[in-house]
Amino acid sequence: MSGAGLQAGAAGKLEIFSWWTAGGEADGLNAMFQIYKKRFPGVEIINATVAGGAGTNAKAVLKTRMQGGDPPDSFQVHGGEELTATWVVTGFMESLASLYTSEGWERVFPKDLINIVSYRGEPYSVAVNVHRGNVLWYNKKIFDDNKLTAPTTWEEFFKVAETLKMKGITPLALGDKNKWEAAHLFEDVLVATLGASGYRGLWNGQTSWTGDGVKKAFDTYARILSYANSDHAAGTWDSATQMLIDRKAAMTIMGDWAAGYFTSKGWKPNADYGYAPAPGTRGTFVVVTDTFGLPKKAPHRTEALNWLKVAGSKEGQEAFNPLKGSICARTDCDLNKFDAYLKSSAADFKANALVPSEVHGSAAPEGFATVFNDVINLFTTNKNAGAAQTALAKACRDNKMCK
């Protein structure tokens, strides 16, 4: 495996494009870079990061580069529609079918994950991780001091939030400066309100965007916002997570990249922070997967292929994921390398109903995702559920997801 990299092109460079700049995610990416440097010495790695969680800013930069014939050697992309509809169907990516065969990946990646990164039966990227999108995080000391337990339903959440509010503690930390964070919270409310099958139905027309279930989700979401920090529009996901560390808020709802952030700040699960499925979502796992593929015009193709080998390797995933706050996409990783939270996530991933994340690229085309973020953020301000439902139903039809 290492021999191929030593025959790298004269340039000896590798440009990796991602949005991993916050604590935990940057540490994990660097851990994979170190493995690459060990296996393929002499290659200069260009870490082309664009800040902004969920890739909100990076995706626009990437689109300009790809369409302008200036692709990076490989780039981070969420598995699902974000990969296939944006880059594969449009002819920008190479198939990785032969790499999957030579590396034996069909044997070690779950079939469902391979399907998420495939188009017409061929894989076009390699998953480096599995994140869970529906997690409630809380400051353990604040909960212990006030004799509180993690809420399992939204009604329980409101009772806990009232108790905290009466004590002068901000119940929920939110930072939705980049729009997707508010949409992420709403997505978890949708899962709780509709259940796994009802939520899946939103993406194929079987569940109506104008129905009572979605209306109930908007009503619940509006009530949740009344317990969030008033300056949420000025913050980001990581600043909201930091609020728990600084004891400025008791809870936040975010994907488990928050666990990577806590780890990077020295916080330990079950000692400093607690965790539970987002209220109402126990038994359901909202899947977010980060992947890397091979653009057709990658300037350093050999180096890019070697990067994909590292990204898909057991060694690479065991180095990356404990720092990132995610579990391996591979099924053969050593769980002893993972903390208590990630072990619980791995167990739930095997046992729970799996649903795709819309906010993080798996469930719907990018055209719908953009509208979704805008609609949820407008609702966050004006609380007009009827207008929001009508707009989402139209976007569903416009993107040919619904009739």
N, C-alpha and C positions, 0 to 999 in steps of 0.2 A: 504493500500500500504506500509506503513512504517513498519508494523509488520514483514513482510518477512525478512527485513534486520536485525532485532534484533535476528533472529534465525540463523544468519550467522555461517559458519563453525568455528571450533576452531581457525583456523589461523587468521581470522578476517582481511584479507588483500584484496586489490584490486589493480591490476597493469594495468594501462591504458597507451597504447603505441601510441605516436603521433609524429608529427614533428612541433608542435606548440611552437616555442621558441621566435618568434619576438614579438614586442610590439603590443597590440591589440589581437592577437590570444592567447598569453599566458594569458592575462588578462581574456579573455572569458572562457578559459578552467578552470582557477582557480575559476571563478564564479560558474561554474557547480560543481566543487569539493566542494565548500562551501555548496551548496544545498544538495549534497550527504551526507556530514558530518552532516548536520542538520537533515536529514531524517533517516540516519543510523549511529548514533554515535558509536564510538568504533572501527570502521574499519580503518585500516591504509591504506592510499592511496599512492601507489608508482607511481609517475609521471615519466614514462619512456619516455623521449623525446629524439629524435635524430635530431639535427639541420640540416637544409637544406630545403629551400622552395620547395613546391610541392612533398615533400617526397623523393627527389632524393637519399638521403643517408639512410633514414629510411627504405625504401622498401627492400634494400639489407640486412639490419640487420634483418628485420622481416622474410624474406624468410629463412635465416639461422636458426632462432629460430623455425619457424613453421615446417620446414622439419626435424629439429633435435628433434622434440617432446617436445619443450620447449616454448609453446605459452604464450603470455600475456593473461590476463583475457578478454580484449577487445582491439581492435586497430582501429585507424583511417584508413579509406579506401575510396577512391572516388567511388561513385556509378557508375554502368555501368560495362564495360568490366574489369576494374581493380579489381572489386569485384568478378564478376561472373566467368570470364575466369581463373583468377589466383587462387581463393580460393574456389569457390563453386563447379564448375565442377570437380575439383581435390579432392573433398571430405573432405575439412578441416573445414567446417562450419556447425553449426546447423541451421535448419530452425527456423524462428521467427514467424511462422504463428499463433501459439497459443498466443504469446505475443501481436501481433497485435489485435487479437480478444479480449483478456482480458483487454487491455488498450484502446480499441475503436479507434485505429489509422486509420482504414479504413475510418472512417468518417471525420478525420481532416487532413489527408495528401492528396495532389493532386494525382489523379490516375496515372498521368504520372511519378511522382516521385516514387510511389510505384513500378511501372513497371521497373524503372531504377535499383532498388535494389532487383529485383525478378529474379528467374530462374525457368522455368516451372511452373509459376503461384504461387510460394511461395516466400515470402520475406525473405532475409537472412541478412539484416542490417537495421538500422533505421537512416534516414537522420536527421542531426541536423540543417542543414542550406541550403540556396541556395545562391551561389555567382554568380555574373555576371563577365564573363571573358573579355568582350569587352568594356572597359572604358578608355577614355582619361581624364587624370587629369592635371590640370595646376595651376601654382602659380597666384592667382587672382591679386595681386599687379602688377606683371610684365605685365600681360595682360592689366590691366586698365591703367597703366602708358604709355603703347605703343598703347593704343586705339585698341586693338585686340579683336576679338571674337573667340569662340571655332570653329575650322574648322569642317565642316560636311562631306567633301569629302577629298580624298588624294590630289587632286589638290589644294584645299584651304589650306591644311596642308603645302604643299610646299611653298605657298606664305607667310604664317605666319612664317614658319621656315626661309625663306630668310630674312624677316624683322628683326627677332631676331638675326640672324647671323650677319647682317650688324651693329647691335647695340653691337656686342661683347658678346651676350648671347647665351649659348649652348641651342639649341632649344629642344632637346630630351634627357632625362636621360634614360640610359639603363645599366643594370648590369647583364651580362649573364655568370657569372663564373660557374654556375651550369647547363648550357646548356638549361634548359627548358625555361628560360626567353626569349631567342631569338626565340625559337620555339613558345612561347606564342604570341609574337608580330606578327610572320609570320601567325599564325593561324587566328588572327584578320584581317590580310590583305587578307587571303583566303576568309573569310566570306564576306568581302567588295567586292571582285572581282567577286565571283561566286554567291552571293546571298544565301539565306537560303536553297533553294532546291538544287542548284548546289553544295553547300558545303556538304549537307547531302549525295549527290550522291557519294562523294569521299569514303564513308565508305561501300557502297554496290555495287560498280562497275559501277554505272550509270554515273559518271563523271570521265573522264580520267585524270590520273596524268600526262600524256604526252601531254595533250591538250593545246590549246592557253590560256585558262583561268588561268591555273596554271602557265604558262610561264609569263603572265602579272603580276600575283601576285609576282613572283620572281623578275621581273624587278622593280616593285613598292617598294618591300622590300629593294632591293639594294640601291635605291635612298633614302629611309628613313634613312638607316644606315649612309649616308653621313652627316646627321644632328645630329647624336648622339655623346656623349662624347667619345673621342678617347680611354679612358682607360676602356671602358665598359666590357672588358673581365676579369677585376680584381674585378668587383663589383657584388652585388646581388640585388634581387628585392627591398629589404628594403633600401639598400644604395642608389639605384637610386631614391626611393621615398624621402629619406632624402635630396637629392640634390635639390628638389623643396623647402623644408623648409629652406635650407641654401642659397637659391637664386643662386645656382650654375647651375641650369637649369630651363627651363620654363614649360616643359611638360614631362609626362611619360605615357606610355600605359601599363596597368596592370589590373588584376582583382580587385574586390572591397575589397579584404583584405587590399589594400592600404588605404581605408577609415578607417579601424580599426587602421592602423599604424598612420595615421594623428590624429585620436582621442586620441591615447595614448600619442601623443606629444603636445596635447592641441590645435590642429588646428581645425577650425570650417568650415563646408561647406558653400559656398557662401560668406564667409567673408575672410578666408585665402586661401581656394582652391576652384577651380571650377571643374566641371565635365560635360562630355557629352559622348554619345556613341562613340566608336572608329570611326574614319572617315569612311564613307561609310557603316556603319552597323546600322543606325537608323532603328528601327522596328524589329530588330533581337536581341535576348537575348541568349548569349552563356552561357549555364548552367554548373556550377561546383557545385557539392554537396558533402559535407563531411559526412561520415556515420560511424557508429560503429556496429560491429557484435559480434557473440559469437563463438569463436573457439571450436571445439568438445572436446579438451583436456584442456579447461580452468581450471587452478588449483583451482580457487575460484568461482565456477559456480553461486552460489546464489548471491554473491556480484556483479558478472558480470551482471546478470539479473537485479539486482536493479540499476546498472549503466545505463543500456539501458532504464529502466523506467524513470530515471531522464533525460537522453539525449533526449527522445521522448516527455517529458512533456512540457506543456505550460510554467510552471514556469522556467524550465531549459532553454528552447529556448529563452524566454524573457530576461533571465539574460545573456546568452552567446552571442547572435547575435548582439546587439547594440555595444558591445565591439569588437567583431570580425570583424565588417564591413560587415555583411551579413544579409539577411532577414530570418525569420523563414521558416522551411520546412512545419510546420503546417499552416493551413489557419486561425486559430482563435486567433493569437497573437494580442496584443494591440499595434497598430501602433503609439500611442502617446508616447511609450517608445523609438521610433526611431527618428533619426535626419532627416533633410531635404533630404539628399542624399538617405538614405535607404528607405524613403517613396517614392521617385521617382523610386527607383529600384523595390519596391513592385508593383507599378502601371504598370511599363513596363513588369514585369514578367507575370502579368495577361493579358496584351494587345498584347505583341509581339509574333512573331514566335520564338519558342524555338529550339535551336540546341545544340547537345552535344559537349563538349570540348574533343578534341583528347589529348591535352597536359595534361589534368587533368583527364584522365582515363575513360571517359564515351564512347567515340566514337569507339575506336579500341583496339584490344588486346595489352598486354604489349610488345609483340615481335615487333609489328609495331611501338609502341610509342618510343622504344629505338632507332630504326633505324631513325625515324622521327627527334628526337632530334639531333642525330649525323649528319644527312644529312644537316639540317638547320644550324648547327654550322660550318660545313665544307663550306657551301655556304657563310656564313657570312665572311669567310676568302678569299675564292677563286672566288666567284661570278660566278661559272659555272652552269648556270640554266639547261642546257641539261643533264649534269651528275646527277644533283640533281633529276630531273624529272624521269630519267631512274631508279635511285636507289629507289625512292618512289613507282614507278609502280611495280618493282620487289618485294619490301616488301609487297605491297598490295596482290600480287599473292601468295607469300610465306605464308602469314597469312590467306589465303583462303577468303579474303574479295572481291577479284576481280578474274575474270576468266583469 
